[in-house]
């Protein structure tokens, strides 16, 4: 896998409500992996499954249990904050993740995201690899690597993932303990340190934009704030 450099430029697109909550609470939200839209998020690829089956030819039941266990713990115990890798705004991201241009985009870098989130998040950082889940690959088996694999159909997302593992408080071998996990976790965030720039969608109402500007002057006085210029003729 190809890890991102600290100076890698990244963007976080989100609905206005999520940004307002982030600014107000000074926290960033991580979604549990099985809550993503793609139903195979965090699932092992066919070659990974076959590798385990080959390792446990003499005990296929154990192999099947291990495959199921890996999928369950990865999907239920890993939490992700997703960012888009780009040196410029992306029209597709505005439409898909920023409430159809009624939301907000934050421009940052990998280093700034790391430094702005509370240390107890214990983050692993991965650049997502987009692969054919049926074809052989050379990616080493691990929970974090498994969480950074996506199907080729999602390549346009160009995702950088900040990953948090939330271990069970009791025995990891008990299935209820694996599943008893919150759908999302929030960590303390220093927004002024995080943001190089805050960009509002062109379809954010003038009232909401003016209100946000007034608030950000107090909370992030040194962070540039503007509307996107991708659609300069559109205003709500």
N, C-alpha and C positions, 0 to 999 in steps of 0.2 A: 504494500500500500504506500501511497505517496503523501506523507504528512504535509499539512500546509505550513508555510513560513509565518513567523510572527507578524511580518509586515503585509501579509496577504489582506487585500481589501475585501470586505464582506458587507452584506446588507441584510437587514431583518425587516421584512414586510409584515404588517399586521393591521387588523381593524383599529379604528380610532378608539373604541372602547378599551381594547387591550392596552394600547399605549397610555391612555389616561390612567388606567389602573396601575400600570408600571410606574409612571411618574409619581402618582399619589402615594403608593405603598412602598416605593423604592425597592421593588422586588421584581425578579425576572422569573417567568413561568417555564417549567420544563414539563413536557408532555410524556406520559408513559408510552412506550414504543407500540404497544398493541392498540393505542388509541388513534394512530395515524390512519389515513384513508386507505392506503395500500394494505390489503389483507395478508400479504406475505412479508410485511415488515418484520425483520428480525428472525425470520425462518431460515433454516439451513438450506443451502443449495443442494441440488441432486448429487453432485460429486461429493459433498460433505457427508450426506446421508450414506452414500455407497461406501465411503471410506470407513465410517463407523461400522457398517454391516460387515465389511471385510475383516475388520479388527476383531469382531466378535462372532466369527463364523461358528465357532464351537459353542457359543452361548447366545443364540439369536435373540432370546427374550431380553437378555441384559442389554444387547445392542439397541433393541427397540425402546426400552426404558430410557436409555441414555439419550437417544435422539429426541424423545418427547420431553425429557427433563431439560435438555439444552434449549429447546424452543420455548418452553414455559418460562424458564428463569430469565432468558434474554428478553422476551416480550413483556414480562410482568415486573421485572426488577430494574430495567434500564430506562432512564428518563433522558429526554433529548431536547436541546434548544437548536433549532435549525436556522442556518444562515445561508444566503446566496452569495457565491463567489463571483465578483465582477468589479471592474473599475468604473462602471457606469450604471445608471438605472436600467431596469429591464421592464419593458411593457408587459410581458407575460406575467411577471411577478406581481405587478400592480393589479392586474385583473384577477389573478388566481388567489392571492394571499392578503391583499390590502383592501378587501371589501369592494372590489371593482372600482378602484381609484377613489374610494371614500375614506381610505385609511392613511397610514403613516409608514414611512421607511426610515430606518436608522442606518447611517453609514458609519462603519467602524473598521477595526482591524482585528485579527486573531489575538494579538497581544493585548489590545485594549479590552476585549471581551474577557479574556482570562483575568486581567488585573482588576476589573470592575466588579466581578462576582465574588461573593464571600468565599473564603478559603475552605469552609466546610463542605463546599460542593464537590471537592475532590474530582475535578473534571479530567476526562480523557477527550482528546480532540482528534477527529478523523475527517479526512476528505473522503466523501462517499465515492465508492467505485461502482460504476454502472456496468453490469455484466449480464450475460445470458445465464440464468440460473440452472440451465440444463447442461451447460458446457463445462469442461474441466477448467480449473483455475489454480493459481499458486498462492492463494491468500491463506495465511496461517489461521487455524481454527482458534477463535477466542470469542468471548461475548462481545467485546467492544468492536472487533473486526466484523463480526456477524451483524452488528447493528449499523455498520457503515457499508453494507451491500444493498444495492437497489437494482431493480430490473432496468434494462436498456431503455424502456419506454419513458423513464423518468429523467433521462439525461439532461433535459433542458433546465432542470432545477439547479444543477451545478452546486451541490450542497456541501457545506461544511457543518459538521455536527459536533456540538459540545455535549458530552455524554456523562451522566451521573449514575453510578450503581448504588441502589438502595437495598442493602442486604436485609434479609429477614432477621427479626430480633430473636427468633428461636431456631430450632433445628431446620437446616436447609433441606433436609431429606423428607420433611413432612409437606405434602402437597398443599394443604390449607395455608401453611405459612408462606409458600411461594405466591399464592394468589391474593393473600390479604395485603394489598398494596394500593395506595391512593392513585387515582387516575392522573394526578399532576402534583408537582412539588414546586415551591417557590423559594428562591434564595435572595438574600440581601444583595442589592445592586447599587452601585455608584453611577447614576446616569450621566452626570457631567464628565466623568472619566471615560465612560463607554463611548459616547457619541462624538464623532467628528462632524456630523451634520444630521439635522432632523428635517425630513422632507415630507410635506403633506400632499395628499392626492389632489388633483385638480377639481374633483367632485366633492371635496369636503366643503361644507357650507361656509360662507363668509363669517357667519356668527361663530361657528365652532372654531374656525381658524383664528379669528381675533381673540377668542377666549384662550386658546392654547398659547398664542403668542404672549399674552399677558402673564400667564402662569409660568411659561418657560423663562421669561425675563428674570424671575425670582429663583427658579430651581436650577436653571442651566444658563446663566447670564453670558457665558463665553462660547456657547455652542451656536453656530449659524443655523438659522431656521428659515425655510422658504417653501414655496409650492413647487411641485414638479413642473418642468417646462416641456415634457413630452407632448402634452396636449395644450399648447398655450392659449388656444381660443376658447377652451371650455371653462366655465365657472358655474358653481352652484348658485 
